[in-house]
Amino acid sequence: MATMLKLDHITKKFGGLVAVNDLCMEVKEHEIHALIGPNGAGKTTATNMIEGVYPPTSGHIYFMDKEITNMQTYQIARLGIGRTFQNIKVYNTMTALENVMVGGHQLTKLDLFPSILRPFKLRQEEKMLREKAEHMLDYIGLYSIRNELVKNLPYGNRKVLEIGRALMTDPKLILLDEPAAGLNPSERADFIRLLLRIYDEGKTLFFIEHNMDVVMNVSQMITVVNFGAKIAEGTPREIQNDPEVIKAYLGERFKVANNG
Protein backbone atom coordinates (compact mmCIF):
# COMPACT_ATOMS: atom_id res chain seq x y z
CA MET A 1 0.00 0.00 0.00
CA ALA A 2 1.10 3.54 -0.72
CA THR A 3 2.09 5.84 2.15
CA MET A 4 -0.57 8.46 2.88
CA LEU A 5 0.97 10.20 5.91
CA LYS A 6 4.64 10.33 6.82
CA LEU A 7 6.29 11.81 9.91
CA ASP A 8 10.00 12.16 9.20
CA HIS A 9 12.08 12.64 12.37
CA ILE A 10 9.71 15.21 13.87
CA THR A 11 10.57 16.81 17.22
CA LYS A 12 8.56 19.31 19.22
CA LYS A 13 10.05 21.28 22.12
CA PHE A 14 8.19 23.61 24.46
CA GLY A 15 11.01 25.50 26.13
CA GLY A 16 13.12 22.84 27.82
CA LEU A 17 10.41 20.14 27.50
CA VAL A 18 10.72 17.69 24.62
CA ALA A 19 7.12 16.63 23.94
CA VAL A 20 7.87 14.64 20.77
CA ASN A 21 11.36 13.31 20.17
CA ASP A 22 12.59 12.34 16.67
CA LEU A 23 9.38 10.52 15.76
CA CYS A 24 9.24 8.59 12.50
CA MET A 25 6.00 6.96 11.38
CA GLU A 26 4.08 6.09 8.23
CA VAL A 27 0.34 5.61 7.81
CA LYS A 28 -0.50 3.58 4.73
CA GLU A 29 -3.41 4.34 2.42
CA HIS A 30 -6.65 2.66 3.56
CA GLU A 31 -5.23 1.57 6.90
CA ILE A 32 -6.48 1.86 10.47
CA HIS A 33 -3.44 3.01 12.42
CA ALA A 34 -3.43 3.63 16.18
CA LEU A 35 -1.03 5.75 18.22
CA ILE A 36 -0.90 4.66 21.86
CA GLY A 37 1.16 5.33 24.97
CA PRO A 38 0.92 6.61 28.54
CA ASN A 39 -0.58 9.99 29.40
CA GLY A 40 1.87 12.74 28.49
CA ALA A 41 3.68 10.57 25.94
CA GLY A 42 3.28 13.14 23.16
CA LYS A 43 0.39 11.60 21.22
CA THR A 44 -1.85 14.66 20.98
CA THR A 45 1.15 16.92 20.33
CA ALA A 46 2.09 14.73 17.36
CA THR A 47 -1.48 14.94 16.04
CA ASN A 48 -1.50 18.71 16.49
CA MET A 49 1.64 18.96 14.39
CA ILE A 50 0.01 16.91 11.62
CA GLU A 51 -2.94 19.31 11.69
CA GLY A 52 -0.76 22.43 11.66
CA VAL A 53 -1.73 23.54 15.16
CA TYR A 54 1.94 23.43 16.18
CA PRO A 55 4.91 23.68 13.83
CA PRO A 56 7.56 21.00 14.46
CA THR A 57 10.79 22.22 16.06
CA SER A 58 12.53 19.99 13.54
CA GLY A 59 11.62 17.30 11.03
CA HIS A 60 9.15 17.07 8.15
CA ILE A 61 5.55 15.94 7.64
CA TYR A 62 4.20 14.68 4.33
CA PHE A 63 0.64 13.95 3.19
CA MET A 64 0.13 12.17 -0.13
CA ASP A 65 3.79 12.93 -0.98
CA LYS A 66 3.23 16.67 -0.41
CA GLU A 67 5.12 18.38 2.41
CA ILE A 68 2.70 20.01 4.85
CA THR A 69 5.19 20.81 7.63
CA ASN A 70 4.54 24.55 7.91
CA MET A 71 1.09 24.81 6.36
CA GLN A 72 -1.85 26.43 8.14
CA THR A 73 -4.59 24.23 9.59
CA TYR A 74 -7.16 25.27 6.97
CA GLN A 75 -4.72 24.53 4.14
CA ILE A 76 -4.07 21.04 5.50
CA ALA A 77 -7.80 20.40 5.89
CA ARG A 78 -8.35 21.36 2.24
CA LEU A 79 -5.83 18.73 1.17
CA GLY A 80 -8.06 16.03 2.66
CA ILE A 81 -7.42 15.63 6.41
CA GLY A 82 -10.35 15.71 8.82
CA ARG A 83 -10.19 15.59 12.63
CA THR A 84 -12.13 14.98 15.82
CA PHE A 85 -10.91 16.09 19.25
CA GLN A 86 -10.27 14.56 22.66
CA ASN A 87 -12.43 17.28 24.23
CA ILE A 88 -15.56 17.51 22.12
CA LYS A 89 -15.63 20.79 20.19
CA VAL A 90 -19.26 21.21 19.22
CA TYR A 91 -21.48 24.30 19.43
CA ASN A 92 -23.90 23.65 22.27
CA THR A 93 -26.36 26.42 21.37
CA MET A 94 -26.70 25.24 17.77
CA THR A 95 -28.68 22.27 16.50
CA ALA A 96 -27.12 18.99 15.43
CA LEU A 97 -27.81 19.92 11.80
CA GLU A 98 -26.19 23.34 12.15
CA ASN A 99 -23.11 21.80 13.78
CA VAL A 100 -22.60 19.44 10.87
CA MET A 101 -23.20 22.25 8.37
CA VAL A 102 -20.33 24.18 10.00
CA GLY A 103 -18.04 21.28 9.09
CA GLY A 104 -18.72 21.92 5.42
CA HIS A 105 -17.86 25.62 5.37
CA GLN A 106 -14.84 24.89 3.16
CA LEU A 107 -17.23 23.70 0.46
CA THR A 108 -18.62 27.23 0.07
CA LYS A 109 -17.03 29.89 -2.12
CA LEU A 110 -18.62 33.18 -1.10
CA ASP A 111 -16.84 35.54 1.30
CA LEU A 112 -18.62 38.16 3.42
CA PHE A 113 -19.03 40.97 0.89
CA PRO A 114 -19.88 38.78 -2.14
CA SER A 115 -22.54 37.06 -0.01
CA ILE A 116 -24.16 40.45 0.71
CA LEU A 117 -24.13 41.39 -2.95
CA ARG A 118 -25.29 37.98 -4.18
CA PRO A 119 -27.99 36.75 -1.76
CA PHE A 120 -29.36 34.21 -4.28
CA LYS A 121 -25.96 32.53 -4.52
CA LEU A 122 -25.72 32.56 -0.73
CA ARG A 123 -29.07 30.78 -0.43
CA GLN A 124 -27.92 28.20 -2.98
CA GLU A 125 -24.79 27.44 -0.98
CA GLU A 126 -26.74 27.21 2.27
CA LYS A 127 -29.21 24.79 0.62
CA MET A 128 -26.29 22.66 -0.62
CA LEU A 129 -24.75 22.56 2.87
CA ARG A 130 -28.08 21.72 4.52
CA GLU A 131 -28.78 18.84 2.14
CA LYS A 132 -25.27 17.45 2.55
CA ALA A 133 -25.48 17.76 6.35
CA GLU A 134 -28.88 16.02 6.40
CA HIS A 135 -27.41 13.18 4.35
CA MET A 136 -24.45 12.96 6.75
CA LEU A 137 -26.72 12.86 9.81
CA ASP A 138 -28.67 10.04 8.20
CA TYR A 139 -25.39 8.21 7.51
CA ILE A 140 -24.22 8.42 11.14
CA GLY A 141 -27.66 7.58 12.54
CA LEU A 142 -28.58 10.98 14.01
CA TYR A 143 -31.06 12.28 11.45
CA SER A 144 -34.01 11.96 13.86
CA ILE A 145 -32.39 14.46 16.26
CA ARG A 146 -31.19 16.90 13.59
CA ASN A 147 -33.16 19.82 15.05
CA GLU A 148 -32.20 19.21 18.69
CA LEU A 149 -29.84 21.65 20.40
CA VAL A 150 -26.53 19.94 20.97
CA LYS A 151 -26.50 20.90 24.66
CA ASN A 152 -29.50 18.58 25.11
CA LEU A 153 -27.86 15.57 23.45
CA PRO A 154 -26.25 12.66 25.33
CA TYR A 155 -22.46 12.55 25.38
CA GLY A 156 -22.34 9.58 22.99
CA ASN A 157 -24.42 11.41 20.40
CA ARG A 158 -22.10 14.41 20.56
CA LYS A 159 -19.10 12.13 19.93
CA VAL A 160 -20.78 10.69 16.84
CA LEU A 161 -21.82 14.17 15.72
CA GLU A 162 -18.17 15.22 15.64
CA ILE A 163 -17.44 12.31 13.29
CA GLY A 164 -20.19 13.50 10.98
CA ARG A 165 -18.81 17.03 10.97
CA ALA A 166 -15.31 15.73 10.14
CA LEU A 167 -16.74 13.76 7.20
CA MET A 168 -18.48 16.76 5.63
CA THR A 169 -15.56 17.64 3.36
CA ASP A 170 -15.05 14.00 2.33
CA PRO A 171 -11.49 13.76 3.76
CA LYS A 172 -9.07 11.06 2.66
CA LEU A 173 -7.58 10.76 6.16
CA ILE A 174 -9.41 11.18 9.48
CA LEU A 175 -7.51 11.90 12.70
CA LEU A 176 -9.39 10.84 15.83
CA ASP A 177 -8.17 11.91 19.26
CA GLU A 178 -9.51 9.40 21.82
CA PRO A 179 -12.79 8.80 19.95
CA ALA A 180 -14.09 6.20 22.42
CA ALA A 181 -13.24 8.12 25.62
CA GLY A 182 -16.20 8.44 27.97
CA LEU A 183 -18.42 5.99 26.08
CA ASN A 184 -20.08 3.08 27.85
CA PRO A 185 -19.58 -0.46 26.43
CA SER A 186 -22.75 -0.32 24.32
CA GLU A 187 -21.92 3.11 22.89
CA ARG A 188 -18.35 1.96 22.28
CA ALA A 189 -19.55 -1.06 20.29
CA ASP A 190 -21.80 1.16 18.14
CA PHE A 191 -18.93 3.61 17.64
CA ILE A 192 -16.58 0.83 16.51
CA ARG A 193 -19.17 -0.33 13.97
CA LEU A 194 -19.39 3.23 12.61
CA LEU A 195 -15.61 3.53 12.32
CA LEU A 196 -15.38 0.19 10.51
CA ARG A 197 -18.13 1.25 8.10
CA ILE A 198 -16.25 4.49 7.36
CA TYR A 199 -13.08 2.46 6.78
CA ASP A 200 -14.89 -0.04 4.53
CA GLU A 201 -16.00 2.85 2.34
CA GLY A 202 -12.40 3.79 1.60
CA LYS A 203 -11.23 6.14 4.36
CA THR A 204 -7.89 5.96 6.16
CA LEU A 205 -8.14 6.27 9.95
CA PHE A 206 -5.42 7.39 12.35
CA PHE A 207 -6.41 7.51 15.99
CA ILE A 208 -5.19 7.99 19.54
CA GLU A 209 -6.94 5.79 22.06
CA HIS A 210 -6.59 4.46 25.62
CA ASN A 211 -9.33 1.82 25.36
CA MET A 212 -7.32 -1.27 24.45
CA ASP A 213 -10.40 -3.22 23.38
CA VAL A 214 -10.94 -0.59 20.67
CA VAL A 215 -7.26 -0.47 19.69
CA MET A 216 -6.76 -4.22 19.47
CA ASN A 217 -10.06 -4.95 17.71
CA VAL A 218 -10.00 -2.13 15.17
CA SER A 219 -6.42 -1.20 14.27
CA GLN A 220 -4.23 -2.95 11.74
CA MET A 221 -1.02 -1.20 12.76
CA ILE A 222 -0.04 0.35 16.09
CA THR A 223 2.71 2.83 16.96
CA VAL A 224 3.65 3.12 20.63
CA VAL A 225 5.30 6.21 22.11
CA ASN A 226 6.70 6.89 25.56
CA PHE A 227 8.25 10.17 26.72
CA GLY A 228 7.76 11.49 23.18
CA ALA A 229 9.77 8.76 21.45
CA LYS A 230 8.66 5.69 19.52
CA ILE A 231 9.34 2.47 21.43
CA ALA A 232 7.53 -0.04 19.21
CA GLU A 233 5.47 -0.47 16.07
CA GLY A 234 3.61 -3.46 14.69
CA THR A 235 0.37 -5.38 14.45
CA PRO A 236 -1.90 -5.69 17.50
CA ARG A 237 -0.53 -9.20 18.26
CA GLU A 238 3.06 -7.97 18.00
CA ILE A 239 2.39 -4.98 20.23
CA GLN A 240 0.59 -6.89 22.98
CA ASN A 241 3.56 -9.25 23.19
CA ASP A 242 6.30 -6.62 23.04
CA PRO A 243 8.22 -6.63 26.37
CA GLU A 244 9.02 -2.91 26.27
CA VAL A 245 5.38 -1.97 25.57
CA ILE A 246 4.18 -4.27 28.36
CA LYS A 247 6.62 -2.67 30.77
CA ALA A 248 5.94 0.93 29.75
CA TYR A 249 2.22 0.84 29.14
CA LEU A 250 0.14 -2.33 28.89
CA GLY A 251 1.34 -4.25 31.94
CA GLU A 252 1.84 -7.99 32.38
CA ARG A 253 -1.83 -8.63 33.08
CA PHE A 254 -2.72 -7.53 29.56
CA LYS A 255 -0.35 -10.09 28.06
CA VAL A 256 -1.66 -12.87 30.27
CA ALA A 257 -5.27 -11.94 29.54
CA ASN A 258 -4.72 -12.11 25.79
CA ASN A 259 -2.24 -14.95 25.51
CA GLY A 260 -2.49 -17.01 28.64
ZIQUI-V754790 format. One line per field, one symbol per residue. psi: psi as a letter, one per 20 degrees, with the letter a starting at -180 (. if undefined). A space follows every 10 residues. Layout:
psi->???
This chain:
psi->qqpgpponlp qppncipohp olppqppqpl qopqorrrpj ijghgghhhg ijgpqqhrrq pqpljppjgk qqghgghhik prqrqgopmr ohjrrgghgh hhijhiiqip agghhhhmhg hghghhgggg gghggghggj kjhikhjqph iiqqghhhgh hhgghhihjl qhpppoomhj piqrhghggh gghgghgggh jiqpppqpqi ohhgghigqh qpppqpkiqp iqparggggi jphhggghgh qhhggghij.
